[in-house]
């Protein structure tokens, strides 16, 4: 079976009943209903909610945890992948994902989104689809694109990927994000030769 995994990034702060928690539950259910396995950082907040939603819909869940945090994975994780350091955890989340969704979050989510974007921009991993859910990250994307797609973007030895078109997709609704990922992962659109460091090659 050709399993497709969507890694979801988001804040650890939301609690059951909060809007961000509820949205992540719906996201997990919707992704699982599309046949995706769901991967997250394995702890609380958005990570718990998206895993909980996926399990409610009969989906499979992965949680990438780290000794660094000294915490246990949430109860809705089927497969826990335990890494030693924060950095190893970050790159495992990226390696496992065939696609990504970034929900609202703080500095940790910002780093995760930025690393995925940079790896896509510099073509150091396969062109995996990435979606921001809602408008929270939109102002940051717009400011960065002033540089990546601005008048000086073509100056230098080569043009990076973002200069040729948006690498991060914006989705207003959960259903829009799931539909975008389903279309991209089904078609394989945008696949490029891997040129990055060992250990992050796309899964066969």
C-alpha positions in Angstrom: 0.0 0.0 0.0 1.4 3.4 -1.0 0.8 5.3 2.2 0.7 9.1 2.0 1.5 11.0 5.2 0.6 14.6 5.9 2.7 16.3 8.6 0.8 19.0 10.5 2.5 21.8 12.4 0.8 23.9 15.0 0.9 25.3 18.5 1.0 23.1 21.6 -1.1 25.6 23.6 -4.7 25.1 22.4 -7.0 23.1 24.8 -10.1 21.1 24.0 -12.9 23.5 23.3 -10.6 26.2 21.8 -11.2 27.3 18.2 -7.7 26.3 17.1 -8.1 22.9 18.8 -11.5 22.3 17.1 -10.1 23.3 13.7 -7.2 20.9 14.1 -9.6 18.1 15.0 -11.6 18.7 11.8 -8.4 18.8 9.9 -7.3 15.4 11.2 -10.8 13.9 10.4 -10.7 15.4 6.9 -7.2 14.2 6.1 -8.0 10.7 7.3 -11.2 10.7 5.3 -9.1 11.4 2.3 -7.0 8.4 3.0 -4.0 10.2 4.5 -2.0 9.1 7.6 -1.4 12.1 9.9 1.9 13.0 11.4 2.5 15.6 14.1 5.0 16.5 16.8 3.1 14.1 19.0 2.4 16.3 22.1 -0.5 18.6 23.0 -2.5 21.4 21.5 -2.8 21.2 17.7 -0.7 18.1 17.6 -3.1 16.3 20.0 -6.2 17.6 18.2 -5.2 16.6 14.7 -4.2 13.1 15.9 -7.5 12.8 17.8 -9.5 13.9 14.8 -7.7 11.4 12.5 -8.3 8.6 15.0 -12.0 9.5 15.2 -12.1 9.0 11.4 -10.3 5.7 11.5 -7.0 7.1 10.3 -3.4 6.2 11.2 -1.3 8.6 13.3 2.4 9.2 13.7 4.0 11.3 16.4 7.6 12.4 16.3 8.8 13.2 19.8 12.2 14.0 21.4 14.0 13.3 24.6 14.7 17.0 24.7 11.1 17.8 25.8 10.9 15.1 28.5 7.2 14.6 27.8 5.0 11.6 26.7 3.2 11.4 23.4 -0.5 12.0 23.4 -3.0 9.2 23.6 -4.0 9.3 20.0 -0.6 8.4 18.5 -0.4 5.0 16.8 3.3 5.1 16.0 5.7 7.1 18.1 9.1 8.0 16.5 11.4 9.0 19.3 14.4 11.2 18.5 17.1 12.5 20.8 17.3 16.1 19.9 15.0 18.9 18.9 16.8 19.2 15.6 16.5 15.5 14.8 12.8 15.7 15.6 12.3 18.6 13.2 13.9 16.9 10.2 12.1 13.6 11.0 8.8 15.4 10.8 9.8 16.8 7.4 11.2 13.5 6.1 8.1 11.5 7.1 5.7 14.0 5.4 4.6 13.7 1.8 2.9 17.0 2.3 2.5 19.6 5.1 -0.1 21.8 6.7 0.9 24.7 9.0 -1.8 25.8 11.5 -1.6 28.8 13.7 1.4 28.6 16.1 4.3 30.3 17.8 8.1 30.2 17.3 8.2 26.4 17.0 5.7 26.3 14.2 7.4 29.3 12.6 10.7 27.4 12.5 9.0 24.3 11.0 7.3 26.3 8.3 10.5 28.2 7.5 12.6 25.1 7.2 10.2 23.4 4.9 9.9 26.6 2.8 13.7 27.0 2.6 14.2 23.3 1.6 11.6 23.7 -1.1 13.1 27.1 -2.2 16.6 25.7 -2.5 15.4 22.4 -4.0 17.1 20.3 -1.4 14.1 18.0 -1.1 11.4 16.8 -3.4 8.7 19.4 -4.2 6.3 18.3 -1.5 3.1 20.3 -1.3 2.8 22.7 1.7 -0.3 24.6 2.9 -0.9 27.3 5.4 -4.4 27.0 7.0 -6.1 30.4 7.5 -4.6 33.8 7.2 -2.3 33.8 10.3 0.9 33.2 8.4 -0.1 35.2 5.3 1.6 38.5 6.3 4.9 36.7 6.9 4.7 35.0 3.5 3.9 38.3 1.8 6.9 40.1 3.3 9.4 37.3 2.5 8.1 37.2 -1.1 9.0 40.9 -1.4 12.6 39.6 -1.4 12.2 36.2 -3.1 10.0 37.5 -5.9 11.0 41.1 -6.0 13.0 43.1 -8.6 16.4 41.7 -7.4 15.2 38.0 -7.2 17.0 37.1 -10.5 20.3 38.7 -9.5 23.0 36.1 -8.7 24.2 32.7 -9.9 20.7 31.2 -10.0 17.0 31.9 -9.3 15.6 30.1 -6.3 12.3 28.2 -6.6 10.1 30.9 -5.0 11.0 33.3 -7.7 9.3 31.1 -10.2 6.0 30.9 -8.3 4.5 30.4 -4.8 5.8 27.3 -3.1 3.5 27.6 -0.1 -0.3 27.4 -0.8 -2.8 29.3 1.2 -6.1 27.7 2.2 -8.9 29.5 3.9 -10.7 26.3 5.0 -9.8 22.8 6.1 -11.6 21.3 3.1 -9.6 23.5 0.7 -6.3 22.4 2.3 -7.2 18.7 2.0 -8.4 19.1 -1.6 -5.1 20.8 -2.6 -3.0 18.1 -0.9 -5.1 15.3 -2.5 -4.8 16.7 -6.0 -1.0 17.3 -5.7 -0.1 14.0 -4.1 -2.4 12.0 -6.4 -0.8 13.6 -9.5 2.7 13.7 -8.3 2.9 17.3 -9.7 6.1 19.1 -9.1 8.4 16.2 -8.4 12.1 17.1 -8.8 15.4 15.3 -8.3 16.5 15.2 -4.7 19.7 17.2 -4.1 19.8 17.4 -0.3 21.7 15.9 2.6 21.6 12.1 3.4 18.7 10.9 5.4 16.0 13.3 4.0 15.5 11.5 0.7 11.8 11.1 -0.3 10.4 7.8 0.6 9.8 5.3 -2.2 
